[in-house]
């Protein structure tokens, strides 16, 4: 087995720069997500996916993986909700952080 030792201030500086670059790239990709909050009507829930119809008749796919199950387990078809979350860079869904029922 071959070992590589990092010695001197150059080696430490290079190692620190690499660590900083790793943190910045993770932070930049997380910052690319666009925050959203909207109201809608539940169309259906299956597993960790919620389909919501907005008031202007658009259907939005909502990923529930980051929402506690207690926030959505009692929701049914046609229930009004407020969805808070982010739109990832792919833009094909909303990743929810919160689902709140609206009083009807």
Buried (B, 14 or more C-beta within 10 A) or exposed (E): EEEEEEEEEEEEEEEEEEEEEEEEEEEEEEEEBEEBEBEBBBEEBEEBEBBBBEEEEEEBEBBBEEBEEEBBEEBEEEBBBBBBBBBBEEEEBBBBBBBEBEEE
